[in-house]
């Protein structure tokens, strides 16, 4: 069918001065984005940052929960959990 996929749990800090992946946060990852938390801008910035970091097209990522929250779950198509974790730690 579709190939490998995984879900990533995130804690996103919008409106940060310095964007980037901070590191592990419990069983997920903590990210900072400069976009404000309004009209989906922080969600879009989160998906763009993840796509760049993981080396995937943005169309391979989908926000599945947490649209209005700092805690989010993103589905990543095309990578196993182990490969996604490896790329996030680099």
PEKATA-V260040 format. One line per field, one symbol per residue. ss: DSSP state (H for helix, E for strand, C for the rest). phi: phi as a letter, one per 30 degrees, with the letter a starting at -180 (. if undefined). psi: psi as a letter, one per 20 degrees, with the letter a starting at -180 (. if undefined). Layout:
BEGIN
ss=???
phi=???
psi=???
END
This chain:
BEGIN
ss=CCCCEEEEEEEEECCCCCCEEEEEECCEEEEECCCCCCCCHHHHHHHHHHHHHHCCCHHHEEEEECCCCCEEEEEEECCCHHHHHHHHHC
phi=.cjdaacccbcccdiddbdlddkdbicbbcbcbddddbhiddddddddddedddibdeddcbdcaiecbdcbbccccjbddddddddddd
psi=eiaqrrpppqoporkqhoqrogaqncjbqpqpqhqqlpkjghgghghggggghikrqhiiqpohqkhkrhpqpppopiqrgggggghhi.
END
